[in-house]
Amino acid sequence: MNDTTPELLETAADGVVTLTLNRPERLNPLSESMIAALQDALDRVAADASVRVVVLTGAGRAFCAGHDLKEMYAHRDQAFQEALFERCSRMMMSIVGLPQPVVARVNGLATAAGCQLLATCDLAVASTEARIAVNGIDHGLFCSTPSVPLSRNVARKQAFEMLFTGEFIDAETARARGLVNRVAPPEELDAAVSALCDAIRAKPAATVATGKRMFYRQIEKVLTDAHRYAGGVMACDMMGDDAQEGIGAFLDKRPPRWAAAPEDG
């Protein structure tokens, strides 16, 4: 790699944008510049109605090895560290706030903040060669920020064990714990990701966007408030064109004819 090599690659096809962390020789760390590149790409995607799904992956043998420890160690002042984690948290929350579903294509190693990135994505497909850990504790740095999405994906005791032992888990264990949705051999990983993206692309874009926003808002509410909020969203959705067409098609025993999405660009 040289100074002109982009840190983040972006490709688009059939309404799917793929963002590839492109520092394979360093296992794709979340450096200041990588976080900034991801933030810029996510902001652009959020404003592009032609994008239906985002795939996030890494070049080479790693998905993401976490924060750039060399960079962090070189700036040993608290103001730098706090600013770094604030920008990283903003980028992670942009994934959650994106109207399009984000699929992690976990091609290999995902550790520390790389596991955080995986856990923050809405969906995940992992290679059988993937290895996952929140192992900051091995270096005297507890994975505090990765613990936030991790503990919202897996059971509490399983998250605690991962955080306090730093032990690696394989893809099948990650699926069993709810951290990834699907597992595929390396040669079938792209097909498995495409199948998941195609299933989402087949659904009406506005309904997907509304559903994603509702899902994350209700999950942090107490049960009674969540029901109240979800009921209001659903009542509003019933007035929309997608529900009228979808339910009408069901009653008429015909395939739904969704409104055409904006032309993919």
C-alpha positions, 0 to 999 in steps of 0.5 A: 500500500502507498499514500495514494491507496484509498483507505475505504473502497466503495462499489455500487451495483443493483442498489447495494453499496459495498464499503471495504476497509482497505488496509489489509496489511494492518488488518484494517484498523479503525484509525482516525482517517478510517473512521472519517472515511467511513463517516463520510461514506455513511453520510452520503449513503444516507442521502441516496435513495437509490441505495437499498442495502449497505455491505461492510467488509474488510480487504484481505484476511481481516474484517477489522482488528479494532482501533489503531493501537499504534496511533492511540499510543502515540497520542497519550493525552486524554483529550485526543482519546476522548475525541477519537472515541466520540468520533468512533461512536458517532460513526457507529450510531450512523450505521444504526441511524442509516435508513438502509440495512447494513450487512457485515460481511465478516471475511476474517478476524474481527477483534475489539472495536472490529467486533464492535463494528460487527455487532453494530451492523444490522445483520452479519454473514460470517466466513467459517474462517472468521475469528471474533473477540473483544480482547482489549483486556489482554492489553490492559484496556477493557473493551468498554465501547465494544461492550455496548453493542455486544451486550445488546446482541448476545446474552449477558453472561456470554458477553461478560465472558467474552469481555473478561477473558478476551477469548476468541470464538469461531463463526458458528459460536457467534451464530449460536450466540446471536452475533451473526445471522449466517455462516458460509465457507469462504468460497460461498460468502459472497453468495450468502451475502447477496442472498440476504441483500436480495431478500431485503431489496425485494421489500418496499424501501420505505417500509424497510426504512420505517421498520429499521427506525422503529426497531431501534427506538422501541428496543430501548423503551420499557415494554409498555412504552414500546407497545404504545410507540410501535402501535402508533407507527403501525397505525401510521404505516397502515395509511401508506401506499405500501401497506395498502398495496401489500394487503390488497395484493394478499387479499386479491391473491396476487403478487404485490406491485411495489412502487418503483424505487429510484433508479440505481446509481 
